[in-house]
Amino acid sequence: MDLITRANNVIMETYKRFPLVFDKGQGCVLTDINGKQYLDFMGGIAVNSLGYADPGLMKAMKEQMEKLVHVSNLYWTKPGIELAELLTKASGLDKVFFCNSGTEACEAALKLCRIYGKLKKSPAAVEIIAMDQSFHGRTYGAITATGQKKYQKNLEPLLPEVYHVPYNDIEALKARISEKTCGILLEPIQGEGGIHPADPEYLKEVRKICDEENIVLVFDEVQTGIGRSGKLFAYQQYGVVPDVVTMAKGLGGGVPIGGIIAKNHVAEVFTPGTHAATFGGNPFVCATAKYVIETLTAPGFLESVEEKGDYLKTKLEALKKDHASVKEVRGMGLMIGVEVDTDLSEIVAKAMDKGLLIITAGTNAIRFVPPLVITKEQIDQAVAIFAECL
Ligand SMILES: *Cc1c(COP(=O)(O)O)cnc(C)c1O
């Protein structure tokens, strides 16, 4: 029996998967079990920030693995402390909570908002405002905050007192805010919703309102964070600092780690017993993530991401000239969406056939989120293949 038949016998069908079985990876190239190679412009959905088989990353993993993989959070270990020091310094925020995924990071942030509201605003301040077309994950709190009905089907009843407003619409947000609002949750660039960046003026105005109304401002940077935008966090592109930032995807370079970083006045409402995660921030994942952060914050690395991102964006923009189907190119750094008015899945399938991995975002965009170590030559290659598929 072939592997895919065996898989379908024993693995739940929660994904519509491509008929590809991968065997190994090197740099930004994946090889399937038949030996066919693929140039990877989806990077595990913005997860494999350093590509595959990065020697330094493997060394960091191996060394920590041989020393200590896991101990309970009832004790301390050094990698988590060091990683938290790096993250707080680089983010300008104060305290970290570690978990294992993006959705868990959003849950932690939602809990912080509610506890903060009750303790520091009023017992009735429990309302959360999130954005239409957002994506925050699959657990119940995060899926409630997600502003896309298709993900919520048959899951009702959802978490109460969570509201949605149109993204980038300051008047709609103001109209929804009340003395009961404890938190506002948004992605600085909507990822799953179709690669839609926030307007700089909008973010500044949201920050101002949150200060005036004593509301916790949460940026979900699970996708945009960890260098993806060309800065360590996308809010650093905007010069607007949230009270809480979530992170996951790119943080571990492939190992499952998530977390939030918060300002002290918010972080302090988490006290012993309020929140926990058994695996959260264990020494193995933290030593791995520490290597990722050290690499990204080394001189020149993020500048190269910005530069390569601009290069990719310009090349994709140029496709408009010969391809009427290309409507718009959006995004920042190595998080680019190309809006096309043709069948998205056909483009993705054609590209796959020609050895290029890309994915969709929202209803009308093709997403390019390659490893941050992608080269200009690989960008040239990818754009050439993409152009053939249009
Ligand atoms: C992917 C994503 C999540 C969910 O992350 P998981 O690790 O799949 O739980 C949450 N928020 C954003 C913005 C994401 O892109």
The ligand as an SDF file (V2000), in Angstrom:
LIG
                    3D

 15 15  0  0  0  0  0  0  0  0999 V2000
   -1.0110   30.5870   12.1440 C   0  0  0  0  0  0  0  0  0  0  0  0
   -1.5800   31.6710   12.9710 C   0  0  0  0  0  0  0  0  0  0  0  0
   -2.1380   31.4010   14.2460 C   0  0  0  0  0  0  0  0  0  0  0  0
   -2.2980   30.0000   14.7770 C   0  0  0  0  0  0  0  0  0  0  0  0
   -1.0860   29.3680   15.0170 O   0  0  0  0  0  0  0  0  0  0  0  0
   -1.0360   27.7890   15.3380 P   0  0  0  0  0  0  0  0  0  0  0  0
    0.3940   27.5620   15.7010 O   0  0  0  0  0  0  0  0  0  0  0  0
   -1.4770   27.0800   14.1090 O   0  0  0  0  0  0  0  0  0  0  0  0
   -1.9520   27.5540   16.4740 O   0  0  0  0  0  0  0  0  0  0  0  0
   -2.5790   32.4750   14.9880 C   0  0  0  0  0  0  0  0  0  0  0  0
   -2.4800   33.7310   14.5500 N   0  0  0  0  0  0  0  0  0  0  0  0
   -1.9520   34.0270   13.3460 C   0  0  0  0  0  0  0  0  0  0  0  0
   -1.8590   35.4540   12.9140 C   0  0  0  0  0  0  0  0  0  0  0  0
   -1.4990   33.0100   12.5080 C   0  0  0  0  0  0  0  0  0  0  0  0
   -1.0060   33.3110   11.3080 O   0  0  0  0  0  0  0  0  0  0  0  0
  1  2  1  0
  2  3  1  0
  2 14  2  0
  3  4  1  0
  3 10  2  0
  4  5  1  0
  5  6  1  0
  6  7  2  0
  6  8  1  0
  6  9  1  0
 10 11  1  0
 11 12  2  0
 12 13  1  0
 12 14  1  0
 14 15  1  0
M  END
$$$$
